[in-house]
């Protein structure tokens, strides 16, 4: 059968097939178009910024202020002459004094092509104008910076800014070989953590009696800027200290509007007296009835504890009280300070280099408040603090003073405290899920499931009054 005969005989079949194929193609095309219309367009990405400047369009040059280098010399490097420097100084004087820049501080220059100079160049001029300074950032410290923006050669905008601080949740743990400070530094943890732990456990743990094999675990927040650790710890979420075979817990909780730390039973870690009036020191002489004086060589009672520490080390009040004497002790005590406390206690601080600002007779001081500084005034062989305590006029050993407990978790707060305690102890043990971690203390949700009861020891708080 030839092709012509085939087409005459089956022409209607071919036509129908073509029509069906056309319909199918039309439906497919419509589906594809609908699917394309249904696809959501990708959102535009946020521009990348540094110091709130969209930096991708600029060439960046980083540097440091050199010793004795005026800002005019720095600006000169980026094509700013004497007149431009003067205009920048005038624009900046109410926001930041450019004469106070410090050697070693970093700066960043943001450069862009000088389109105005390029437009004014001849068509046959093959010399490309140097880039123009668009923004200059001086970093005052890790956090704060100052920005100078030159939108045109004669238009200058200045502003101060701060970098965002990121918070990293961290865990630190170590076994102590010699001291807690050495354990923290030796394991690469921030030094500020040692101060925090001393503040938290200062009433419970004898840091002058630390033993080899003591250990600690602590959960804390580390503030960061540009992957650099800031020199403080913003929050301790819980800690456990093993001292002499006994475990001490620190659990944060808000009571009476203040964040404080409590043990696992709801007893306050805060006691009437701190164990010591200063940090990072050593005991150079103990309380004794017979000591040979290092200067006079006479054997006589030494009814105090001497803490050797660098001159200028802050000295804190060990308890709330009232300053009763601030004077020069001509009998060898040098600069001396006496503080009266509740229940008949008086503390004395001798050989001070000086007194803290605002400390005078009659001043009320709080526990932990700096009242003076370690020195070597009076009859002294080197910088140290002579620390004395008396009860109703009788000298007592500062290292053996009985510790009156603080106010425990109140009845109405015990269910909320039980929730916090379970989360803290679970995170310290490594059994708590990340999503269940404690992240705030001001809104505790109490679950329906029963929790272990909180049973603090009863405390008599009626005697915590400073007479007079």
C-alpha positions as CSV (number, residue, x, y, z in Angstrom):
1,X,0.0,0.0,0.0
2,X,1.5,3.3,-1.0
3,X,1.6,6.4,1.2
4,X,-1.2,8.3,-0.6
5,X,-3.5,5.3,-0.3
6,X,-2.7,5.0,3.4
7,X,-3.4,8.7,4.1
8,X,-6.7,8.6,2.3
9,X,-7.8,5.4,4.1
10,X,-6.6,6.5,7.7
11,X,-6.8,10.3,7.5
12,X,-9.4,10.6,10.2
13,X,-7.4,8.4,12.6
14,X,-4.3,10.5,12.1
15,X,-6.2,13.7,12.7
16,X,-7.7,12.3,15.9
17,X,-4.3,11.2,17.2
18,X,-2.9,14.7,16.5
19,X,-5.8,16.3,18.3
20,X,-5.3,14.1,21.3
21,X,-1.5,14.7,21.4
22,X,-2.2,18.5,21.2
23,X,-4.6,18.3,24.1
24,X,-2.1,16.3,26.2
25,X,0.7,18.8,25.5
26,X,-1.6,21.7,26.4
27,X,-2.5,20.1,29.7
28,X,1.1,19.3,30.5
29,X,2.1,22.9,29.7
30,X,-0.6,24.3,32.0
31,X,0.5,22.0,34.8
32,X,4.1,23.1,34.4
33,X,3.1,26.7,34.4
34,X,0.9,26.2,37.5
35,X,3.7,24.5,39.3
36,X,6.1,27.3,38.4
37,X,3.6,29.8,39.7
38,X,3.1,27.8,42.9
39,X,6.8,27.9,43.7
40,X,7.5,30.6,46.2
41,X,10.3,32.9,45.3
42,X,13.4,32.6,47.5
43,X,13.5,35.5,50.0
44,X,16.2,38.0,49.4
45,X,19.1,37.4,51.7
46,X,20.0,40.0,54.3
47,X,23.0,42.0,53.4
48,X,26.2,41.2,55.3
49,X,27.2,43.9,57.7
50,X,30.0,44.9,60.0
51,X,29.6,47.8,62.4
52,X,26.2,48.2,60.7
53,X,28.0,48.8,57.3
54,X,27.3,46.7,54.3
55,X,30.9,45.8,53.8
56,X,30.7,43.6,50.6
57,X,30.8,46.7,48.4
58,X,34.0,48.0,50.0
59,X,37.6,47.2,50.1
60,X,38.5,46.9,53.8
61,X,41.9,47.9,55.3
62,X,42.6,47.0,59.0
63,X,45.3,48.5,61.2
64,X,46.3,49.6,64.7
65,X,47.0,53.0,66.1
66,X,50.7,53.3,66.6
67,X,52.3,54.9,69.7
68,X,52.3,58.7,69.4
69,X,50.5,58.6,66.1
70,X,48.0,61.4,65.6
71,X,44.8,60.7,63.7
72,X,45.8,63.1,61.0
73,X,48.6,60.7,60.1
74,X,46.2,57.8,60.0
75,X,43.7,59.7,57.8
76,X,46.5,60.8,55.5
77,X,47.1,57.2,54.6
78,X,43.7,57.2,53.1
79,X,43.9,60.4,51.2
80,X,42.5,62.7,53.8
81,X,44.4,66.0,54.1
82,X,44.7,68.6,56.7
83,X,41.4,70.2,55.8
84,X,39.5,66.9,55.8
85,X,41.0,66.0,59.2
86,X,39.9,69.3,60.6
87,X,36.3,68.8,59.3
88,X,36.3,65.2,60.8
89,X,37.5,66.5,64.2
90,X,34.9,69.2,64.2
91,X,32.1,66.7,63.4
92,X,33.3,64.2,66.0
93,X,34.0,66.5,69.0
94,X,30.5,66.1,70.6
95,X,30.6,62.3,70.2
96,X,34.2,61.2,70.6
97,X,37.5,63.2,71.1
98,X,39.8,61.8,68.5
99,X,42.8,63.1,70.5
100,X,42.0,60.4,73.0
101,X,42.7,57.4,70.7
102,X,44.9,54.8,72.3
103,X,48.0,53.1,70.9
104,X,47.3,49.5,70.0
105,X,43.6,50.0,69.3
106,X,42.3,48.6,66.1
107,X,40.7,50.5,63.2
108,X,39.0,49.5,59.9
109,X,38.9,51.7,56.8
110,X,36.2,51.0,54.2
111,X,37.3,52.2,50.8
112,X,35.3,52.5,47.5
113,X,36.2,53.6,44.0
114,X,36.3,57.4,43.7
115,X,33.6,57.8,41.0
116,X,33.7,61.6,41.1
117,X,37.4,61.7,40.4
118,X,37.0,59.0,37.7
119,X,34.3,61.0,36.0
120,X,36.5,64.1,35.9
121,X,39.4,62.2,34.4
122,X,40.0,62.4,30.6
123,X,38.8,59.6,28.4
124,X,42.4,58.8,27.4
125,X,43.7,59.1,31.0
126,X,44.9,55.6,31.9
127,X,45.6,56.5,35.6
128,X,42.9,55.1,37.9
129,X,42.1,57.4,40.8
130,X,42.9,55.9,44.3
131,X,39.9,54.5,46.2
132,X,38.0,57.0,48.4
133,X,37.6,56.6,52.2
134,X,33.8,56.0,52.8
135,X,33.8,54.9,56.4
136,X,36.4,54.8,59.2
137,X,35.8,52.7,62.4
138,X,37.9,53.1,65.5
139,X,37.4,50.3,68.0
140,X,37.5,51.8,71.5
141,X,37.5,48.4,73.1
142,X,36.2,44.9,72.5
143,X,32.6,46.1,72.7
144,X,32.4,49.8,71.7
145,X,33.4,51.5,68.5
146,X,33.1,54.9,66.7
147,X,32.2,55.3,63.1
148,X,33.0,58.2,60.8
149,X,31.1,58.1,57.5
150,X,32.1,60.4,54.6
151,X,29.2,60.4,52.2
152,X,30.8,63.2,50.2
153,X,34.1,65.0,50.8
154,X,32.3,67.7,52.8
155,X,29.5,65.7,54.4
156,X,30.5,63.8,57.5
157,X,28.2,61.7,59.7
158,X,29.5,60.2,63.0
159,X,28.0,57.7,65.5
160,X,28.9,55.5,68.4
161,X,28.0,51.8,68.3
162,X,28.4,48.6,70.2
163,X,29.0,45.1,69.0
164,X,26.4,42.4,69.9
165,X,27.3,40.1,72.7
166,X,26.7,36.4,72.2
167,X,26.2,34.1,75.1
168,X,27.7,30.5,75.1
169,X,26.4,28.0,77.6
170,X,29.5,26.1,79.0
171,X,30.5,23.5,81.5
172,X,33.7,23.5,83.4
173,X,35.0,20.7,85.6
174,X,38.4,19.9,87.1
175,X,40.1,18.0,89.9
176,X,42.2,20.2,92.1
177,X,45.9,19.5,92.5
178,X,47.0,22.6,94.4
179,X,44.4,25.4,94.3
180,X,41.1,26.1,92.6
181,X,42.7,29.1,90.8
182,X,45.4,26.9,89.3
183,X,42.9,24.2,88.3
184,X,40.8,26.8,86.5
185,X,43.7,28.5,84.7
186,X,45.4,25.2,84.0
187,X,42.3,23.8,82.2
188,X,41.8,27.0,80.1
189,X,38.7,28.2,81.9
190,X,38.2,32.0,82.4
191,X,39.8,33.5,85.5
192,X,36.5,35.2,86.3
193,X,35.1,31.8,87.0
194,X,37.4,31.4,90.1
195,X,36.0,34.6,91.5
196,X,32.4,33.6,90.9
197,X,32.9,30.2,92.6
198,X,34.6,31.9,95.6
199,X,31.7,34.3,95.8
200,X,29.1,31.5,95.7
201,X,30.8,29.0,98.0
202,X,32.7,31.6,100.1
203,X,30.5,30.7,103.2
204,X,30.6,26.9,102.8
205,X,34.0,25.9,101.4
206,X,37.2,26.7,103.1
207,X,39.3,27.8,100.2
208,X,42.4,28.1,102.4
209,X,42.0,24.4,103.3
210,X,41.6,23.1,99.7
211,X,42.9,19.5,99.5
212,X,44.4,17.6,96.6
213,X,41.6,15.6,95.0
214,X,38.9,18.2,95.7
215,X,36.9,18.9,92.5
216,X,34.2,21.0,91.0
217,X,31.6,21.1,88.2
218,X,29.9,24.3,87.1
219,X,27.4,25.4,84.4
220,X,27.8,29.0,83.3
221,X,27.2,31.5,80.5
222,X,30.3,32.9,78.8
223,X,29.8,36.3,77.0
224,X,31.6,36.4,73.6
225,X,32.3,39.1,71.0
226,X,33.7,38.1,67.6
227,X,34.7,34.7,69.0
228,X,36.6,36.5,71.8
229,X,35.8,35.7,75.4
230,X,34.9,38.8,77.5
231,X,36.6,38.9,80.9
232,X,33.5,38.1,83.0
233,X,31.0,35.3,83.5
234,X,27.4,36.5,83.1
235,X,25.5,33.8,84.9
236,X,26.3,30.6,86.9
237,X,23.4,28.2,86.4
238,X,24.6,25.7,89.0
239,X,27.6,24.2,90.6
240,X,28.9,21.3,92.6
241,X,32.0,21.4,94.8
242,X,33.5,18.3,96.3
243,X,35.6,19.4,99.3
244,X,37.1,16.9,101.7
245,X,34.7,14.2,100.6
246,X,31.6,16.3,101.0
247,X,29.5,17.6,98.2
248,X,28.3,21.2,98.2
249,X,25.6,22.3,95.7
250,X,24.9,25.8,94.5
251,X,21.4,26.2,93.0
252,X,20.3,29.7,91.8
253,X,16.9,31.0,92.7
254,X,15.0,34.3,93.1
255,X,13.7,35.0,96.5
256,X,12.6,38.5,97.7
257,X,13.5,39.9,94.3
258,X,17.1,38.8,94.4
259,X,19.1,36.0,92.8
260,X,21.0,34.0,95.5
261,X,22.3,30.5,95.8
262,X,21.0,27.6,97.9
263,X,22.0,24.0,98.6
264,X,19.9,21.0,97.5
265,X,17.8,21.2,100.6
266,X,16.9,24.9,100.2
267,X,19.3,26.2,102.8
268,X,20.9,29.5,101.9
269,X,24.6,29.3,101.0
270,X,25.0,32.8,102.4
271,X,26.0,32.9,106.1
272,X,26.4,35.8,108.5
273,X,30.2,35.9,107.8
274,X,32.4,35.4,104.8
275,X,35.2,33.0,105.5
276,X,37.8,35.5,104.5
277,X,37.8,39.3,103.7
278,X,39.9,39.0,100.5
279,X,40.6,36.7,97.6
280,X,43.7,35.2,96.0
281,X,45.8,35.3,99.1
282,X,47.5,32.9,101.5
283,X,47.5,32.7,105.3
284,X,51.0,33.8,106.5
285,X,50.2,33.7,110.2
286,X,47.5,32.1,112.2
287,X,45.6,32.8,115.4
288,X,47.8,31.8,118.3
289,X,48.5,32.5,122.0
290,X,52.3,32.6,121.4
291,X,54.0,33.9,118.3
292,X,57.5,35.5,117.9
293,X,56.9,38.9,116.4
294,X,58.8,39.2,113.1
295,X,60.1,42.7,114.0
296,X,60.4,42.9,117.8
297,X,61.3,39.1,118.1
298,X,59.2,39.1,121.3
299,X,56.9,36.1,121.9
300,X,53.4,37.3,122.5
301,X,49.8,36.4,121.5
302,X,48.8,36.9,117.9
303,X,45.0,37.1,118.2
304,X,44.4,37.5,114.5
305,X,45.0,35.8,111.1
306,X,47.4,37.4,108.6
307,X,46.6,37.2,104.9
308,X,49.6,37.8,102.6
309,X,48.5,39.5,99.4
310,X,49.8,42.1,96.9
311,X,49.6,45.7,97.9
312,X,46.3,47.2,96.7
313,X,44.3,43.9,96.9
314,X,40.7,44.8,97.8
315,X,39.6,44.1,101.4
316,X,35.8,43.4,101.9
317,X,33.6,43.5,104.9
318,X,32.9,40.0,106.0
319,X,29.4,40.8,107.1
320,X,26.8,43.6,107.2
321,X,27.8,46.2,109.8
322,X,28.6,49.8,110.8
323,X,32.0,51.4,110.7
324,X,32.9,52.4,114.3
325,X,36.5,53.4,113.9
326,X,38.8,54.5,111.0
327,X,42.1,55.7,112.3
328,X,45.9,55.4,112.4
329,X,46.9,52.8,114.9
330,X,50.2,54.1,116.4
331,X,50.8,50.8,118.2
332,X,51.8,49.2,115.0
333,X,48.6,48.5,113.2
334,X,48.9,51.4,110.7
335,X,45.7,52.3,108.9
336,X,43.0,50.4,110.8
337,X,39.3,49.9,110.3
338,X,36.8,48.5,112.9
339,X,33.3,47.3,111.9
340,X,30.5,46.4,114.3
341,X,28.2,43.5,113.3
342,X,25.0,41.8,114.7
343,X,25.1,39.5,117.7
344,X,28.0,41.3,119.4
345,X,30.7,40.7,116.7
346,X,33.4,43.2,115.8
347,X,35.9,42.8,112.9
348,X,39.2,44.7,112.6
349,X,41.3,45.2,109.5
350,X,44.9,46.5,110.0
351,X,47.9,47.6,108.0
352,X,45.7,48.9,105.2
353,X,47.2,50.9,102.4
354,X,44.1,53.0,102.4
355,X,40.4,53.1,102.8
356,X,37.7,52.7,100.1
357,X,35.8,55.7,98.9
358,X,32.9,56.6,101.2
359,X,34.2,54.6,104.2
360,X,33.9,56.7,107.3
361,X,32.8,56.4,110.9
362,X,29.0,55.6,110.9
363,X,29.0,54.2,107.4
364,X,26.8,51.1,107.0
365,X,28.5,48.5,104.9
366,X,27.2,45.3,103.2
367,X,28.8,41.9,103.2
368,X,31.3,41.7,100.4
369,X,31.6,45.5,100.1
370,X,35.1,46.8,99.5
371,X,36.2,48.8,102.6
372,X,40.0,49.1,102.1
373,X,43.1,47.8,100.4
374,X,46.0,45.6,101.5
375,X,49.1,47.5,102.5
376,X,52.1,47.4,104.7
377,X,51.5,50.4,107.0
378,X,52.6,50.4,110.6
379,X,54.8,47.7,112.0
380,X,54.9,45.4,109.0
381,X,57.5,43.4,107.1
382,X,55.4,43.3,103.8
383,X,52.0,43.7,102.3
384,X,49.4,41.8,104.3
385,X,46.1,42.1,106.1
386,X,45.9,41.6,109.9
387,X,42.3,40.4,110.4
388,X,40.7,40.1,113.8
389,X,37.3,39.2,115.2
390,X,35.9,39.6,118.7
391,X,32.7,38.5,120.2
392,X,31.4,40.7,123.1
393,X,34.9,42.0,123.5
394,X,36.7,38.6,123.5
395,X,39.1,37.8,120.7
396,X,38.1,34.6,118.7
397,X,39.8,32.7,115.9
398,X,38.5,34.1,112.6
399,X,39.0,30.7,111.0
400,X,36.8,29.0,113.6
401,X,33.9,31.4,113.8
402,X,30.5,29.7,114.0
403,X,28.5,30.3,110.8
404,X,24.9,31.3,111.4
405,X,22.7,30.2,108.4
406,X,20.8,32.7,106.3
407,X,17.1,32.6,105.5
408,X,16.1,29.4,103.7
409,X,13.7,28.9,100.8
410,X,10.3,30.0,102.0
411,X,7.3,27.7,102.1
412,X,5.6,29.4,99.2
413,X,8.7,29.1,96.9
414,X,9.5,25.4,97.6
415,X,7.7,23.9,94.6
416,X,9.3,26.3,92.2
417,X,12.7,25.7,93.8
418,X,12.2,21.9,93.4
419,X,11.8,22.5,89.7
420,X,15.0,24.5,89.5
421,X,16.9,22.1,91.6
422,X,15.9,19.1,89.4
423,X,17.1,20.9,86.2
424,X,20.3,22.1,87.8
425,X,21.3,18.7,89.2
426,X,20.2,17.0,86.0
427,X,22.5,19.2,83.9
428,X,25.4,18.8,86.4
429,X,24.9,15.0,86.1
430,X,24.7,15.1,82.3
431,X,21.2,13.6,82.2
432,X,19.2,16.6,81.3
433,X,18.1,17.2,77.7
434,X,19.3,20.4,76.1
435,X,15.8,21.6,75.5
436,X,15.0,21.2,79.2
437,X,17.9,23.3,80.5
438,X,17.2,26.2,82.8
439,X,17.4,29.5,80.8
440,X,15.6,31.9,83.1
441,X,14.7,32.2,86.8
442,X,11.8,34.7,86.7
443,X,9.2,32.3,85.2
444,X,9.3,28.8,86.6
445,X,6.6,26.4,85.4
446,X,5.6,23.9,88.0
447,X,4.7,20.5,86.5
448,X,1.9,18.2,87.7
449,X,4.2,15.4,88.5
450,X,5.4,15.3,92.1
451,X,9.0,16.3,92.9
452,X,11.2,15.6,95.8
453,X,10.3,17.8,98.8
454,X,12.4,20.7,99.9
455,X,13.2,20.6,103.6
456,X,15.6,23.4,104.7
457,X,16.7,23.6,108.3
458,X,14.8,26.0,110.6
459,X,16.6,29.3,111.2
460,X,16.2,32.0,113.9
461,X,16.5,35.3,112.1
462,X,15.5,37.5,115.0
463,X,19.1,38.1,116.1
464,X,20.4,39.4,112.8
465,X,20.2,43.0,114.1
466,X,23.1,45.4,114.5
467,X,22.7,47.2,117.7
468,X,23.3,50.9,117.7
